Structures are given as structure tokens and as C-alpha cells.
Amino acid sequence: MKVALSVKNNMITQHFGHCDYFVVYNISEKEIISSTVIKNPPHKKGYLPKFLKENEVDVVITGGIGKMAADLLTELDIECYMNVDGEIQEVVNDFINGKLEQNQEPCLEGKHEA
């Protein structure tokens, strides 16, 4: 399973589209097998979910995310944990151990903190 975290300054970014990069963890049987850093491509409306699907991502963990992006992830069969906050190593460990809590409400106003 590939799990992508949207990252800025080693923390989960609070705006999906404004992350500096994604850290993609390859996880098998509750162990991190490998990790890769993927630079966030230039912003194009609706592109990031497709970009992540092309990179074979199964799960996205992010802070704030707009409804359109969240819906596109769902349509592409990518599970999305949204409104997550914290340092990436703690967050991925919580995910692996089934302790990651989330709020499934996408942002509706279109304005987010970077």
C-alpha cells in the first residue's frame, strides 16, 4: 500500500494543494518498506488527485482539502484522511497502528492557511 502525506516543513500541510512535496510510504504488514519524496507539481485545478493516482498512491493524508479534490480522490479510489495535523513520522506511525483520527469534512470556502 502506498500512503502519501502532504508535507511542508516536515509537518502535514494544512492545504493539500499548497504542500511543498509528498512523502510516499510503501507500507506492508504494518511496516514501512520504503519512502519516496515527490515534489508537488505546479498547481492545475483538479490535477493532484490524478497525479497521485499515476504514482500508484492508495491513501492520502493531508490537512485541509477542498471538496473538489476530496471528491476526485474518492472517484479514483484513493482513501483520504483529511484535517490531520502533526509531524509526519508521528502521523504515519498513527496510521500504521490504526490510531489516526480524522474529520471527514472538506474545506468549502476555498481559503486555507499554507
C-alpha positions in Angstrom: 0.0 0.0 0.0 1.3 3.5 -0.9 0.4 6.3 1.5 1.1 9.9 0.5 1.4 12.6 3.2 1.2 16.3 2.0 4.2 17.9 3.7 5.6 21.4 4.4 8.5 21.8 6.9 8.2 18.1 8.0 4.6 18.7 9.1 1.3 17.8 7.5 0.4 20.9 5.4 -2.9 22.5 6.2 -3.7 22.9 2.5 -3.4 19.9 0.2 -2.6 21.8 -2.9 0.0 24.0 -1.3 2.3 21.3 0.1 5.9 21.5 -0.8 6.1 17.8 -1.5 4.5 14.5 -0.8 6.3 11.8 1.2 5.0 8.5 -0.1 5.5 5.5 2.2 5.3 1.9 0.9 3.7 0.0 3.8 3.3 -3.7 4.1 2.0 -5.6 7.1 2.3 -2.6 9.4 5.9 -1.9 8.4 7.4 0.9 6.3 9.2 -0.8 3.4 10.4 2.3 1.7 9.7 6.0 1.3 10.0 8.4 -1.6 9.7 12.2 -1.8 7.7 13.6 -4.7 7.7 17.3 -5.4 4.3 18.9 -5.7 3.8 19.7 -9.4 2.7 23.2 -10.5 -0.9 23.9 -9.5 -3.5 23.0 -12.0 -7.1 22.7 -10.9 -8.1 19.0 -10.4 -4.7 17.7 -11.3 -3.2 16.5 -8.0 -5.6 13.5 -7.5 -4.7 12.3 -11.0 -1.0 12.9 -10.4 -1.2 10.8 -7.2 -3.1 8.0 -8.9 -0.4 7.9 -11.6 2.1 7.4 -8.8 0.0 4.5 -7.5 -1.0 6.1 -4.3 -3.7 4.3 -2.3 -4.2 6.7 0.6 -3.7 10.4 1.1 -3.1 12.0 4.4 -3.5 15.8 4.5 -4.7 18.8 6.5 -7.3 21.0 4.8 -8.6 19.9 1.4 -11.2 21.3 -0.9 -14.4 19.4 -1.7 -13.5 19.0 -5.4 -10.1 17.5 -4.7 -11.6 15.2 -2.0 -14.3 14.0 -4.4 -11.7 13.4 -7.2 -9.6 11.3 -4.8 -12.7 9.2 -3.9 -13.6 8.8 -7.6 -10.1 7.5 -8.2 -10.4 5.0 -5.3 -7.8 6.9 -3.2 -8.8 6.9 0.5 -8.3 10.4 2.0 -7.6 11.2 5.6 -8.3 15.0 5.9 -8.0 17.6 8.6 -4.9 15.8 10.0 -2.3 17.8 11.8 1.2 16.9 13.1 4.8 15.8 12.4 4.9 13.3 9.5 6.6 10.5 11.3 4.1 10.6 14.2 1.2 10.8 11.7 2.4 7.8 9.6 3.0 5.8 12.8 -0.5 6.6 14.0 -1.8 5.5 10.6 0.1 2.2 10.7 -1.2 1.5 14.2 -4.8 2.3 13.4 -4.8 5.4 15.7 -5.1 8.2 13.1 -8.2 10.2 13.8 -9.7 12.4 11.2 -12.5 14.8 10.4 -14.1 14.0 7.1 -15.3 17.5 6.3 -13.6 19.1 3.3 -13.0 22.8 3.2 -15.8 24.7 1.5 -14.7 28.3 1.4 -11.7 27.9 -0.8 -9.3 29.7 1.5 -6.7 27.8 3.6 -3.6 28.5 5.5 -0.5 27.5 3.7 
